[in-house]
Amino acid sequence: MSNIAHINEKSKEIISNINNKIFMFLFQILSDNDNIIDGRKVDQIDLSQIPFKIQNILLPILEELKEQNETLSAEEFLIASQQIYLTLPFDYKQFLMEWYLTNSKMKRPEGIRDLADLNFKVNFIN
């Protein structure tokens, strides 16, 4: 028997959507008022909100932008980030996810009601 996990298309879509949210969150931190990451201004980006481990993930993108004096739109950043993400070891992927969940404005569900976002009331019959 094989130990390879099989992921169906719906699972791949869910993972892709989560990754997109993570990288768009990072893009918001890195981008300027024009909604781009400008290679000429890479040295001016405040990376203090991003842990060093994640900065290392983004370093190839930022270095290339700086060397070539290019800019990246959100869509271009997303494509570049996805390519880098595929090469990351599992522990980096896990760290990225945990950091995003902790630092984004998302609220972690506290119970089953929060998970389903259900609005109902239980009536007891005597």
C-alpha positions as CSV (number, residue, x, y, z in Angstrom):
1,M,0.0,0.0,0.0
2,S,1.1,3.5,-0.7
3,N,1.4,6.2,2.0
4,I,0.7,9.0,-0.5
5,A,-2.3,11.1,0.5
6,H,-4.8,11.6,-2.3
7,I,-6.3,15.1,-2.5
8,N,-9.4,15.6,-4.4
9,E,-10.1,18.7,-6.5
10,K,-12.3,20.3,-3.9
11,S,-9.5,20.0,-1.3
12,K,-7.0,21.5,-3.8
13,E,-9.4,24.4,-4.4
14,I,-9.8,25.0,-0.6
15,I,-6.0,25.0,-0.1
16,S,-5.5,27.3,-3.0
17,N,-8.0,29.8,-1.7
18,I,-6.4,29.8,1.7
19,N,-3.0,30.3,0.2
20,N,-4.3,33.2,-1.9
21,K,-5.7,34.8,1.3
22,I,-2.3,34.4,3.0
23,F,-0.4,35.9,0.1
24,M,-2.9,38.7,-0.4
25,F,-2.5,39.5,3.3
26,L,1.3,39.7,2.8
27,F,0.8,41.8,-0.3
28,Q,-1.2,44.4,1.7
29,I,1.7,44.7,4.1
30,L,4.3,45.0,1.3
31,S,2.5,47.2,-1.2
32,D,2.5,51.0,-1.3
33,N,-0.4,53.4,-1.7
34,D,-0.5,52.6,-5.4
35,N,-1.3,49.0,-4.6
36,I,2.0,47.7,-6.1
37,I,5.3,46.5,-4.7
38,D,7.9,48.8,-6.3
39,G,11.5,47.4,-6.7
40,R,12.9,50.9,-6.3
41,K,11.3,51.2,-2.9
42,V,12.0,47.6,-1.5
43,D,14.4,49.0,1.0
44,Q,11.7,51.3,2.4
45,I,9.2,48.5,3.1
46,D,8.5,48.0,6.8
47,L,9.0,44.3,7.3
48,S,8.6,44.4,11.1
49,Q,5.1,42.9,10.9
50,I,6.5,39.9,9.1
51,P,8.5,37.2,11.0
52,F,12.0,36.6,9.7
53,K,11.1,33.1,8.6
54,I,8.4,34.5,6.3
55,Q,10.7,37.3,5.1
56,N,13.1,34.6,3.9
57,I,10.3,33.1,1.9
58,L,9.7,36.5,0.2
59,L,13.3,37.4,-0.2
60,P,13.7,36.0,-3.7
61,I,10.7,38.0,-5.0
62,L,11.9,41.2,-3.3
63,E,15.5,40.8,-4.5
64,E,14.5,40.3,-8.1
65,L,12.2,43.3,-8.0
66,K,15.0,45.4,-6.6
67,E,17.6,44.2,-9.1
68,Q,15.4,44.7,-12.1
69,N,13.6,47.9,-10.9
70,E,10.3,46.3,-11.6
71,T,6.9,46.5,-9.9
72,L,4.4,43.8,-8.9
73,S,0.7,44.1,-8.9
74,A,-1.4,41.9,-6.6
75,E,-2.0,39.4,-9.3
76,E,1.6,39.2,-10.2
77,F,2.7,38.8,-6.6
78,L,0.1,36.1,-6.1
79,I,1.5,34.1,-9.1
80,A,5.1,34.5,-7.9
81,S,4.2,33.6,-4.4
82,Q,2.4,30.4,-5.5
83,Q,5.5,29.3,-7.3
84,I,7.7,29.8,-4.3
85,Y,5.1,28.2,-2.0
86,L,5.3,24.9,-4.0
87,T,9.0,24.6,-3.1
88,L,8.6,25.2,0.6
89,P,9.2,22.5,3.2
90,F,6.1,21.5,5.2
91,D,7.2,23.3,8.4
92,Y,7.4,26.6,6.5
93,K,4.0,26.1,5.0
94,Q,2.6,25.3,8.5
95,F,4.4,28.4,10.0
96,L,3.0,30.6,7.2
97,M,-0.6,29.3,7.9
98,E,-0.3,29.7,11.7
99,W,1.1,33.2,11.3
100,Y,-1.7,34.2,9.0
101,L,-4.4,32.8,11.3
102,T,-2.9,34.6,14.2
103,N,-2.3,38.0,12.5
104,S,-5.1,38.4,10.0
105,K,-8.4,39.8,11.2
106,M,-10.0,36.4,11.0
107,K,-11.6,35.2,14.1
108,R,-11.1,31.5,14.9
109,P,-14.3,29.7,15.4
110,E,-15.0,29.0,19.0
111,G,-17.7,26.3,18.6
112,I,-19.8,24.4,16.1
113,R,-22.2,27.3,15.8
114,D,-19.4,29.6,14.8
115,L,-18.2,27.1,12.2
116,A,-21.5,26.8,10.5
117,D,-22.6,30.4,11.2
118,L,-26.0,29.2,12.2
119,N,-28.6,31.3,13.9
120,F,-31.0,29.2,15.7
121,K,-32.6,28.7,19.1
122,V,-33.2,25.5,20.9
123,N,-36.7,25.1,22.3
124,F,-37.3,22.5,24.9
125,I,-40.6,20.7,24.9
126,N,-42.1,19.7,28.3
